[in-house]
Amino acid sequence: MGPLLFILFINDVAKGLKHVNILIFADDTKLFTKIENKVDQEHLQEELDYIANWATFNRLELNCNRCKNMTFSRNFSKQYNCDYKIFDVIIEKVECHRDLGVIFESSFEFGKHLDSIVSKAMRTLGFIFRSVSDFKKPSTIVYLYKTLVRPILLNDYQIWSPFYKKYIKKLESVQHKFMRKLSYKMGSPMRFDHHDYTEIATKYNLSSLKSLHVYYIFFIKKVKSSFVNLDEVCDLFMSRILPYDIRQLNELEQKFSSKNFVINSASFKLRREWNGLPIEIRNIVKLSGFKFTLKNKILVYE
């Protein structure tokens, strides 16, 4: 069965769901809802039974061993424990799980994902170091780093981009280690106690990973320029409307939250960074001009 035929085949799976939300990507399906009492638990189990019956009716097999039950909450004292089942098989309860390449944790943190990608990036960096021992041109090594290592540290960063200093420092340590090796290749190795990477970062256009994460603010300009037409996305970046004239024009409506994981979520951060831009940058009409100006404003070499 081809991908298109499979999508058409499972397209009606959500029609019978009444109490939960559903997300589908290829053959990966997620059911989620807010659990506040026993009735909510029963509703979720009913929906799982519906999915099982739907699969049986359509002669599809569900891999129950790969199904996971995960509760997202910051208040562990109010979690409602329940053994959910599919075909009388209890779904395994987990505290973290990798979904489409990102490790999600029940506490809304991404510490384990960060440890995973930093470890993978360091291994790739070690492979590069072992393979370029005879290379003479530093620019070739920089090219390998940007091609093989940086994508690991930037993949899906809109979701997991860190806001705690310890995690930012851990992320930047990969690039700093590379720049130390690069300085050695250039014939001017850095001292152990020397931590100023500005010169070498500027020379080889190695902007900090943190500033590259912020640079994604360019996405908002694409939304406001109607290059993104998905209603769910556009609703996240609505312009702030006031009944009176003020100087700060073209700002986005920002909601309030007292929770760190909400304040530092992708949409909150993007709106905050956009509103923090000078008005002359926000009002640049052409995408190319906005991108060039934003690059000079946001990217930091350190």
Helices and strands as residue ranges (DSSP letters): H 3-10, E 21-25, E 28-32, H 38-57, G 64-66, E 68-69, G 76-78, E 85-86, E 89-90, E 92-93, E 96-99, E 102-105, H 111-131, H 138-148, H 150-154, H 157-160, H 165-185, H 198-203, H 209-214, G 215-217, H 218-224, H 231-234, G 235-237, H 260-263, H 266-276, H 279-282, H 287-298
